[in-house]
Structure formats: structure tokens, C-alpha cells
Amino acid sequence: MFGIGLAEACCMTTNAARTAPRTNRRNTQLTELRAALVTFSADLYARALRLSRNAAQAEDLVQDTMERAMKFESHFIGGTNARAWLFQILFSVFITRCRRVRREYKALGVLASDPCSWTLPESAPVMNDLTPALRHELDQLPESFRRALELVDLQELSYKDAADSMGVPVGTVMSRLHRGRKLLAGALKDSQAELQLAA
């Protein structure tokens, strides 16, 4: 403190005094969490064994739980129920593993039926044709709206590609789509109401 004035030295001491309780409190929380990890490790293993029904998987679950607890120890609030916090992490790790296994089984099932399927792009759902009523109502729409609907909704072109095909800006395609869909929905609703009245 030789080159520092008295006021600056007092400020430094005050700032150090302010941060000391926060640091001590945080260290206490971390110590509490680490003690809880040791204390509840047997309980965590017992719960993991009940969930997984396999000793090796239960050990892996506990290890992953402890790893995740240490990774997110800044989220632990000292003085709260550390056991419940750890058990929630364990359950979350277990659910994540179950989902991963299910995805892997699905992928393996697809690969078993077609070993090259992972190299092929997913095919779009095949739609042979529109119903006669929908085709009729679509044909009744003004040309600009009908064309926008056919390009984007039926041929599944992007807005940009549809705009290029129609020779209009993208915003115009979006506007025509909105209005065309609205007109088509109204026309289908009216024709449905007419069918109900006729029956």
C-alpha cells in the first residue's frame, strides 16, 4: 500500500471485505455438495439399480450423475435438499439414456432392413392426387393464387423458387399464399355446408 493513498487503501479493504462473505458462502455450498455426493452415493446406486435393473448400468448412472452434479455445482443452492437435487439429476440421466437407446435401436432396425439407407435422403411422402372436391375448388381460385398454392403447397418449392418461377418478389408469393389458402378454406367450408344441407 505504499504508492496508494489512504482513501484508495480503505476502498480496497472494503471491497475485499464485501467479496469475502460471498466467496466463503460459495465455498461452503460447494463443500456441502461434495459431502452430499459422498454421503448419498450408496442411495444413488440403490436407486440407479432399481431403475436400470443392471449393476454395471447402475454404476455408470451414478458416475454420470456425480459428473453432472460437479459440472453444474454452481446451480446448487446451499441449505437445500441435496439428496433430492442429486436424485433428480440421476433420473434425468436415466431418461436421457433410455431415449438414446431407443433412437439407436430404431436406427439399427432401419439399417438391418437396408444397409445403405443412411446414405439415402429421406423420401417425401407420396401424394398421388387431390380429392375431386379439393381439385374443383382449387381450379376455381384466381390464377395467381392457384399458381402460388400449387408451387409451394403441392410441389413443395421454397418461397424463393416459387417467386422465381412466377416472376414476382418473395413477399408477393407469401401474400398470395395467405390469401389463396384463406379463399380455398372458405370455399371448402361453403361446399361442405352445402353437402350437409343437401343430406
C-alpha positions in Angstrom: 0.0 0.0 0.0 3.0 2.3 -0.3 2.1 4.0 -3.5 -1.6 4.2 -2.7 -3.4 6.9 -0.9 -5.3 6.3 2.3 -8.8 6.6 0.7 -7.8 4.1 -2.0 -6.5 1.7 0.6 -9.7 1.9 2.5 -11.7 1.2 -0.7 -9.6 -1.8 -1.5 -10.1 -3.2 2.1 -13.9 -2.6 1.9 -14.2 -4.3 -1.5 -12.2 -7.3 -0.2 -14.5 -7.4 2.8 -17.6 -7.4 0.6 -16.4 -10.2 -1.6 -15.1 -12.4 1.2 -18.6 -13.4 2.5 -19.7 -14.3 -1.0 -16.7 -16.4 -1.6 -16.9 -18.1 1.8 -20.7 -18.8 1.2 -20.0 -20.3 -2.2 -17.2 -22.4 -0.8 -19.5 -23.6 1.9 -22.1 -24.6 -0.7 -19.5 -26.5 -2.8 -18.2 -28.3 0.3 -21.8 -29.2 1.2 -22.5 -30.6 -2.3 -19.3 -32.6 -2.3 -20.1 -34.0 1.1 -23.6 -34.9 -0.1 -22.1 -36.7 -3.1 -20.1 -38.9 -0.7 -23.0 -39.3 1.7 -25.7 -40.3 -0.8 -23.6 -42.3 -3.2 -25.0 -45.6 -1.8 -28.5 -44.3 -2.1 -27.9 -43.1 -5.6 -26.6 -46.6 -6.5 -29.6 -48.3 -5.0 -32.0 -46.0 -7.0 -30.0 -46.5 -10.2 -30.1 -50.3 -9.7 -33.9 -50.2 -9.3 -34.2 -48.1 -12.4 -31.8 -49.9 -14.7 -32.0 -53.5 -13.2 -28.4 -53.9 -14.1 -25.4 -53.5 -11.8 -23.0 -52.2 -14.5 -25.5 -49.7 -15.8 -26.3 -48.6 -12.3 -22.6 -47.8 -11.7 -22.5 -45.9 -14.9 -25.6 -43.9 -14.0 -24.2 -43.0 -10.6 -20.9 -41.9 -12.2 -22.7 -39.8 -14.8 -24.9 -38.3 -12.1 -21.8 -37.3 -10.0 -20.1 -35.9 -13.0 -23.2 -33.8 -14.0 -23.6 -32.6 -10.4 -20.0 -31.4 -10.3 -20.3 -29.8 -13.7 -23.4 -27.9 -12.6 -22.4 -27.3 -9.0 -22.9 -23.6 -9.5 -26.7 -24.3 -9.8 -26.8 -26.0 -6.4 -28.2 -23.8 -3.6 -26.7 -24.4 -0.2 -29.0 -25.3 2.6 -31.5 -27.0 0.2 -32.2 -30.7 -0.1 -29.0 -32.0 -1.8 -30.4 -35.6 -1.8 -33.5 -34.6 -3.9 -31.3 -32.5 -6.2 -29.0 -35.5 -6.8 -31.9 -37.9 -7.3 -33.4 -35.5 -9.9 -30.1 -35.5 -11.8 -30.0 -39.3 -11.6 -33.5 -39.6 -13.0 -32.7 -37.1 -15.8 -29.5 -39.0 -16.8 -31.5 -42.3 -16.8 -34.3 -40.9 -19.0 -31.7 -39.4 -21.4 -30.0 -42.8 -21.7 -33.3 -44.6 -22.3 -34.1 -42.2 -25.2 -30.7 -42.6 -26.7 -31.0 -46.4 -26.6 -34.5 -46.2 -28.2 -33.1 -44.0 -31.0 -30.2 -46.4 -31.5 -32.5 -49.4 -31.8 -34.7 -47.6 -34.3 -31.6 -46.7 -36.4 -30.3 -50.2 -36.2 -33.6 -51.6 -37.3 -33.6 -49.4 -40.4 -30.0 -50.3 -41.2 -30.8 -54.0 -40.7 -33.5 -53.8 -43.4 -31.5 -51.6 -45.8 -27.8 -51.2 -45.0 -27.5 -48.3 -47.4 -30.5 -46.4 -46.0 -28.3 -44.0 -44.0 -26.8 -42.7 -47.3 -30.1 -42.0 -49.0 -32.1 -38.8 -48.3 -35.4 -39.3 -46.7 -38.2 -39.6 -49.2 -41.1 -37.2 -49.2 -44.5 -38.7 -48.5 -46.1 -39.7 -51.8 -49.4 -38.0 -52.6 -50.9 -39.3 -55.8 -53.6 -36.7 -56.4 -56.1 -34.3 -54.7 -59.6 -35.3 -54.0 -62.1 -34.3 -56.7 -63.7 -31.7 -54.4 -60.4 -30.1 -53.5 -59.2 -30.1 -57.1 -62.5 -28.4 -58.2 -62.2 -25.7 -55.5 -58.6 -25.2 -56.3 -59.3 -24.7 -60.0 -62.0 -22.1 -59.2 -59.4 -19.8 -57.5 -57.9 -16.9 -59.4 -54.8 -17.9 -61.4 -52.3 -16.0 -59.3 -53.5 -17.6 -56.0 -53.9 -21.1 -57.5 -50.4 -21.0 -59.0 -48.8 -19.9 -55.7 -50.6 -22.7 -53.9 -49.6 -25.3 -56.4 -46.0 -24.4 -56.4 -45.5 -24.0 -52.6 -48.0 -26.4 -51.1 -48.2 -29.1 -53.8 -44.8 -29.1 -55.4 -43.1 -28.1 -52.1 -41.0 -25.4 -53.7 -39.4 -22.8 -51.4 -40.8 -19.3 -51.4 -37.8 -18.1 -53.4 -38.1 -20.8 -56.0 -41.8 -20.1 -56.4 -41.1 -16.4 -56.7 -38.5 -17.0 -59.4 -41.0 -19.3 -61.3 -43.8 -16.8 -61.1 -41.6 -13.8 -61.8 -42.7 -11.9 -58.7 -41.0 -10.9 -55.4 -41.0 -13.3 -52.4 -43.3 -11.1 -50.4 -45.9 -11.3 -53.2 -45.7 -15.1 -53.2 -46.3 -15.1 -49.4 -49.2 -12.7 -49.7 -50.8 -14.8 -52.5 -50.3 -18.0 -50.5 -52.0 -16.5 -47.5 -54.9 -15.1 -49.4 -55.2 -18.2 -51.6 -55.3 -20.5 -48.6 -57.9 -18.4 -47.0 -60.0 -18.4 -50.1 -59.6 -22.2 -50.5 -60.6 -22.8 -46.9 -63.7 -20.7 -47.3 -64.7 -22.4 -50.5 -64.2 -25.8 -48.9 -66.2 -24.8 -45.9 -69.1 -23.5 -48.1 -69.1 -26.7 -50.2 -69.2 -28.8 -47.0 -72.1 -26.8 -45.7 -74.0 -27.3 -49.0 -73.4 -31.0 -48.8 -74.7 -31.1 -45.2 -77.9 -29.2 -46.2 -78.5 -31.5 -49.2 -78.3 -34.6 -46.9 
